[in-house]
Amino acid sequence: MNFLVDENSGHLTGIIDWAEADVLPFGLNLWGLENILGYTDTHGWHYFDRQADLRALFWNAFHGTVAESRLPFEHQDAIDLATRIGVLFRYAFRWDENMQRKVVQDGESGTKYLDALFLRVSNL
């Protein structure tokens, strides 16, 4: 959500707001992959037309980069589970005015993401 992209070329031109940057176990931040494959508006979540192609490009590049001996394809179930957990960590909670973490309630913005992303990654 904090990527600046050239509309004509599609190239990344900048990244803003590093406030929530984390180093986490692999998979927990893959909610970000799903997040950049679509957008939300007043009507809910929408994936871009070519999201399946873009997702396949990501996984092909990933598996082409990570040596089979370091992360065999059989670990994909664990990656999918970590992705689902990451979606929950990212969107199922919010911070209230006292900086206390609260579970999102129906109708809050996080529920749109939960509906779209958690259902999507649960069906991988």
C-alpha positions as CSV (number, residue, x, y, z in Angstrom):
1,M,0.0,0.0,0.0
2,N,3.0,2.3,0.4
3,F,4.6,1.7,-2.9
4,L,5.0,4.4,-5.5
5,V,4.6,3.0,-9.0
6,D,5.1,4.7,-12.4
7,E,1.7,4.3,-14.0
8,N,3.1,4.1,-17.5
9,S,5.8,1.5,-16.9
10,G,4.6,-0.2,-13.8
11,H,8.1,0.2,-12.3
12,L,8.5,0.7,-8.6
13,T,9.7,4.3,-8.0
14,G,9.6,4.6,-4.2
15,I,8.6,3.2,-0.9
16,I,7.2,5.3,1.9
17,D,6.3,4.8,5.6
18,W,8.8,2.2,7.0
19,A,7.1,2.5,10.4
20,E,5.7,-1.0,10.4
21,A,8.7,-2.7,8.7
22,D,9.4,-6.0,10.4
23,V,11.7,-9.0,9.9
24,L,9.5,-12.1,10.5
25,P,9.6,-15.8,9.8
26,F,9.0,-16.5,6.1
27,G,5.4,-16.5,5.1
28,L,4.0,-14.2,7.7
29,N,4.4,-11.1,5.5
30,L,3.0,-12.8,2.4
31,W,-0.3,-11.0,3.0
32,G,1.6,-8.2,1.2
33,L,1.8,-10.3,-2.0
34,E,-2.0,-10.6,-2.0
35,N,-2.4,-7.0,-1.0
36,I,-0.5,-5.7,-4.1
37,L,-2.5,-7.9,-6.4
38,G,-5.7,-6.0,-5.8
39,Y,-7.3,-3.0,-4.2
40,T,-10.2,-2.1,-2.0
41,D,-12.9,0.6,-2.5
42,T,-16.3,1.4,-1.2
43,H,-17.6,-1.8,-2.8
44,G,-15.1,-4.1,-1.2
45,W,-12.0,-6.0,-2.4
46,H,-11.1,-6.4,-6.1
47,Y,-8.3,-8.4,-7.6
48,F,-6.6,-7.0,-10.7
49,D,-7.5,-8.8,-13.9
50,R,-4.1,-10.4,-14.3
51,Q,-3.6,-11.3,-10.6
52,A,-3.3,-15.0,-11.2
53,D,-0.5,-14.4,-13.7
54,L,1.3,-12.0,-11.4
55,R,1.0,-14.5,-8.5
56,A,2.4,-17.2,-10.7
57,L,5.3,-14.9,-11.7
58,F,6.1,-14.3,-8.0
59,W,6.2,-18.0,-7.1
60,N,8.2,-19.0,-10.2
61,A,10.7,-16.3,-9.4
62,F,10.7,-17.4,-5.7
63,H,11.2,-21.1,-6.4
64,G,13.8,-20.2,-9.1
65,T,15.8,-18.2,-6.6
66,V,15.6,-20.4,-3.5
67,A,17.5,-23.6,-4.0
68,E,15.4,-26.7,-3.8
69,S,17.7,-28.1,-1.1
70,R,17.0,-25.1,1.1
71,L,13.2,-25.0,0.7
72,P,11.7,-28.0,-1.0
73,F,8.3,-27.6,-2.8
74,E,6.8,-29.9,-0.1
75,H,7.1,-26.9,2.3
76,Q,4.4,-25.0,0.3
77,D,1.7,-26.2,2.8
78,A,3.7,-24.6,5.7
79,I,4.2,-21.4,3.6
80,D,0.4,-21.3,2.9
81,L,-0.3,-21.7,6.7
82,A,2.2,-19.0,7.6
83,T,0.5,-16.7,5.0
84,R,-2.9,-17.3,6.6
85,I,-1.5,-16.5,10.0
86,G,0.1,-13.4,8.7
87,V,-3.2,-12.2,7.2
88,L,-4.8,-12.6,10.6
89,F,-2.0,-10.8,12.4
90,R,-2.1,-8.0,9.9
91,Y,-5.8,-7.4,9.5
92,A,-7.7,-9.0,12.4
93,F,-6.4,-6.5,15.0
94,R,-6.4,-2.7,15.2
95,W,-4.9,-0.3,17.7
96,D,-7.4,1.8,19.8
97,E,-6.9,5.4,21.0
98,N,-5.0,4.0,24.1
99,M,-2.6,2.1,21.9
100,Q,-4.3,-1.2,23.0
101,R,-4.6,-4.0,20.4
102,K,-8.2,-4.8,19.7
103,V,-10.0,-7.4,17.5
104,V,-11.5,-5.7,14.4
105,Q,-15.3,-5.5,14.4
106,D,-17.6,-6.2,11.5
107,G,-17.7,-3.2,9.3
108,E,-14.2,-1.9,10.1
109,S,-11.7,-1.6,7.2
110,G,-9.7,-4.7,8.3
111,T,-12.7,-6.9,7.7
112,K,-12.7,-6.2,4.0
113,Y,-9.1,-7.4,3.8
114,L,-9.9,-10.4,6.0
115,D,-12.9,-11.4,3.8
116,A,-10.8,-11.1,0.6
117,L,-7.4,-12.2,1.6
118,F,-8.0,-14.8,4.2
119,L,-10.6,-16.6,2.1
120,R,-8.2,-16.4,-0.9
121,V,-5.2,-17.8,0.9
122,S,-7.4,-20.4,2.7
123,N,-8.3,-21.8,-0.8
124,L,-4.7,-22.1,-2.1
